[in-house]
């Protein structure tokens, strides 16, 4: 007699390929990664505004991604965004997976009707990928 074991991985069956495609495409509509941001920033003309959203000015000055704009998540208002056309895509990042400032900023931007994506990994992911921060 043969015993079949089910792992925790397969205990819940995988979704259909069509459902998986929809799921992952939905994630990509809201997230980007450090490599893609780095490539866009490196080429000098990104089609988005990168927002550093978790530190006060001193924290931003101590280390941020080159080309990022400092805008603490709690200060994101329509008035703070007046210089940006309504269709501007914002990419938000914070300290890393242990920080939810990027989620707070993303929610605020979306509530203001602005397109937004989160750079997954934040500063921690950026550094882990071997990219560098700049100081002000």
C-alpha positions as CSV (number, residue, x, y, z in Angstrom):
1,X,0.0,0.0,0.0
2,X,1.4,3.4,-1.0
3,X,0.9,6.5,1.1
4,X,0.5,9.8,-0.6
5,X,1.6,12.8,1.4
6,X,0.4,16.3,0.8
7,X,2.7,19.2,1.7
8,X,1.6,22.5,3.0
9,X,2.5,23.8,-0.5
10,X,0.0,21.6,-2.3
11,X,-2.7,21.3,0.4
12,X,-4.5,24.2,-1.3
13,X,-4.4,23.6,-5.0
14,X,-2.8,26.2,-7.2
15,X,-5.2,28.6,-9.1
16,X,-5.7,28.2,-12.8
17,X,-3.1,29.7,-15.1
18,X,-5.6,32.4,-16.1
19,X,-6.3,33.3,-12.5
20,X,-2.5,33.4,-11.8
21,X,-1.9,35.7,-14.8
22,X,-4.6,38.0,-13.5
23,X,-3.2,38.0,-10.0
24,X,0.4,38.7,-11.0
25,X,-0.6,41.4,-13.5
26,X,-2.7,43.1,-10.8
27,X,0.4,43.1,-8.5
28,X,2.5,44.6,-11.2
29,X,-0.1,47.4,-11.6
30,X,0.7,48.5,-8.0
31,X,4.4,47.4,-7.5
32,X,7.7,47.8,-9.2
33,X,11.1,46.7,-8.0
34,X,14.5,48.2,-7.3
35,X,16.0,47.0,-10.6
36,X,13.4,48.6,-12.8
37,X,13.6,51.9,-10.8
38,X,17.4,51.8,-10.9
39,X,17.4,51.3,-14.7
40,X,15.0,54.2,-15.3
41,X,16.9,56.5,-13.0
42,X,20.2,55.5,-14.5
43,X,19.0,56.5,-18.0
44,X,18.2,60.0,-16.7
45,X,14.7,60.5,-17.8
46,X,12.3,58.4,-15.7
47,X,8.6,58.6,-16.6
48,X,7.7,58.8,-12.9
49,X,8.5,60.8,-9.8
50,X,10.3,58.8,-7.1
51,X,9.2,59.7,-3.6
52,X,11.2,59.0,-0.5
53,X,8.3,59.0,2.0
54,X,9.5,57.7,5.4
55,X,12.0,60.1,6.9
56,X,12.2,63.6,8.1
57,X,14.5,65.9,6.1
58,X,17.6,64.9,8.2
59,X,16.9,61.2,7.4
60,X,16.5,62.0,3.7
61,X,19.7,64.0,3.7
62,X,21.5,61.1,5.4
63,X,20.8,58.7,2.5
64,X,18.3,58.4,-0.3
65,X,18.1,57.2,-3.9
66,X,19.6,59.7,-6.3
67,X,16.9,61.6,-8.1
68,X,14.3,60.9,-5.4
69,X,12.1,63.7,-4.0
70,X,11.5,63.9,-0.3
71,X,7.8,64.0,0.7
72,X,7.0,62.5,4.1
73,X,3.9,60.4,3.8
74,X,1.9,62.4,6.3
75,X,2.5,65.6,4.4
76,X,1.1,64.4,1.0
77,X,-1.8,66.7,0.2
78,X,-3.2,68.2,-2.9
79,X,-1.3,71.4,-2.1
80,X,2.0,69.4,-1.8
81,X,1.4,68.0,-5.3
82,X,0.4,71.2,-7.1
83,X,3.6,71.2,-9.1
84,X,2.8,67.8,-10.7
85,X,0.3,67.3,-13.5
86,X,-2.6,65.0,-12.4
87,X,-1.3,62.1,-14.6
88,X,2.1,62.0,-13.0
89,X,3.0,58.5,-11.8
90,X,4.5,58.5,-8.4
91,X,6.7,55.6,-7.2
92,X,7.0,55.6,-3.4
93,X,9.6,53.9,-1.2
94,X,10.4,53.7,2.4
95,X,13.0,52.0,4.6
96,X,12.1,48.5,3.5
97,X,9.8,45.5,4.2
98,X,9.6,46.4,7.9
99,X,8.3,49.8,7.2
100,X,4.7,50.7,6.0
101,X,5.3,54.4,5.1
102,X,5.2,53.5,1.4
103,X,1.8,51.9,1.9
104,X,0.6,55.0,3.7
105,X,1.9,57.3,1.0
106,X,0.4,55.1,-1.7
107,X,-3.0,55.2,-0.1
108,X,-2.8,59.0,0.3
109,X,-1.8,59.5,-3.3
110,X,-4.5,57.1,-4.6
111,X,-7.2,58.9,-2.4
112,X,-6.1,62.1,-4.1
113,X,-6.7,60.5,-7.5
114,X,-3.0,60.2,-8.3
115,X,-1.4,57.1,-10.1
116,X,1.0,55.4,-7.7
117,X,3.2,52.3,-7.5
118,X,5.3,51.1,-4.6
119,X,9.0,50.1,-5.0
120,X,9.1,46.8,-3.2
121,X,12.1,46.4,-0.9
122,X,12.5,50.1,-0.2
123,X,16.0,51.4,0.8
124,X,16.9,48.0,2.3
125,X,16.2,46.2,-1.0
126,X,18.0,48.9,-2.9
127,X,21.1,48.4,-0.9
128,X,20.8,44.6,-1.0
129,X,20.8,44.8,-4.8
130,X,24.1,46.6,-4.6
131,X,22.9,50.0,-5.5
132,X,24.0,53.1,-3.6
133,X,22.4,56.0,-1.8
134,X,23.4,59.6,-2.0
135,X,23.5,62.2,0.8
136,X,22.4,65.8,0.7
